[in-house]
């Protein structure tokens, strides 16, 4: 079972989430502050970080940015308000998903599994490595390189790119991407998609403001190419 680091300052939430995840077999380490959580990262080596957005001192957005400086560890934010402006800031900082508190343990567990689940490509023969302009996509190894240099992509960024490149020129709505990439099979939050696209463009495009690879079709969604 995935090892989870939970950074949450509210004792009741922290203890409830920890107990629920432990009952499902997870090894869980907790921290009450961002500073303590960052200190625990190297020692505990979690598979995923559950990160409260509103922390005292170093807040969740700052922690997320610090983690993303040298790690692509999957990050799910916990927030008390789904419409909070800081949610967008947190997603832009590199979070893969977010959960509005209070949340049932089965919801948290489902989101953890969705973020960590490996990509399952549709059947049929595909080349081991695909080349799209300057981008090389290795579906078997789950890696992406640009001009021969491997890119550090967070799980949501990698899943999104793999999904788009599997069907070049096909337009996907935000809801379709939420269902296929984030596995949100309800009317989900399009901010997840838009923030992830912006982060991905910053890594794969030469000019993110004039994208060559990940293109927007206003009123419809996103597509990969044509190149």
Protein Blocks (a to p, Z undefined) as FASTA:
>chain_A
ZZdddddfblklmmmmmmmmmmnopacdddfbfklmmmmmmmnopabdcddfbdghjafk
lmmmmmmmmpccdcddddfbfkbmklmmmmmnopabdcdddddfklmmmmmmmmmpccdd
deddddfbdcehjbccdfklopaceehiacdddfklmmmmmmmmmmghiacdfklmmmmm
nopabdcdfklmmmmmmmmmmmmpmblmlcfklccdehilpcehjZZ
